[in-house]
């Protein structure tokens, strides 16, 4: 509970963020599973300066800080989360199209409170990209690459749809994947042969001391559903490069990905996406199905009958229910197939 935190820490952060610093806030409403106990302190910064203030304050008091992201691909324990939990606000939900300088935001209010420093960085990126495009010795293929600056709180599906509408290829697979750009970067989200790593130019963020940093994409050493972000690094924006393509072809590929996802995955009930990573040469869902676990229940949680690598909340499920099903799936699949399933969903908080 929030009384575990120093009152001075809460007061210091609330003096800057007001009612966007929320002691004892239940986290279920902030996760796609609709599961999770209270945070000692949930904060929703809208600007880089506010985020830096939160990071520096937590560091000064020696308090743990956790980034929640979009709340998908995560299971928060029934006991909640200790320390300061950060969920980036709408000020971090901006997309800048560097080929035109045009910017989009989730709301006009977010625009007024937006990331001035990030916007200036985006403009400089635009100028650098233009200079590179004019360079006579640059690779000709670079002329077909369009730089995009996306805030970490942008919904990945929204970004995918927006890029497809502009005839840009590279994110067609992502329409329908829940979560934010920041979370997708952390997990190297992907599907149907595509993954975010293929498009990442660089990453902007703040270190645990609140100082601004920018990392080249290659420094993240992407792998299957993972990246190597430095400890304590909070992503605030991602620079992408996507290739121009014929609009109809790009849209057709997105429609195909959407149709496959709609046909295979459960709808209408809260879930966190794929529960386990696919083992090499196999599919976790098939292994769970072969083990006879489709439809298995624990409390109000159930292994989906449509896709066995999904666990759905049928209303009122606890984190302990979901964890019990995960444990059963791992044990039975191991006994029957000799494969140990590695969780893709992140288990966080107190259990």
Buried (B, 14 or more C-beta within 10 A) or exposed (E): EBEEBEEEBBEBBBEBBEEBBBBBBBBBEBBBBBBBBBBBBBBBBBBBBBBBBBBBBBBEBEBEBBBBBBBBBBBBBBBBBBBBBBBBBBBBBBBBBBBEEEBBBBEEEBBEBBBEBBBEBBBEBBEEBEEBEEEEEEEEEEEBBBBBBBBBBBBBBBBBBBBBEBBBBBBBBBBBBBBBBBBBBBBBBBBEEBBBBBBBBBBBBBBBEBEBEBBEBEEBEBEBBBBEBEEBBBBBBBBBBBBBBEBEEBBEBBEEBBEBBEEEBBEEBBBBBBBBBBBEEEBBBBBBBBBEBBEBEBBBBBBBEEBBBBBBBEEEBBBBBBBBBBEBBBEBBBEEBEBEBEBBBBBBBEE
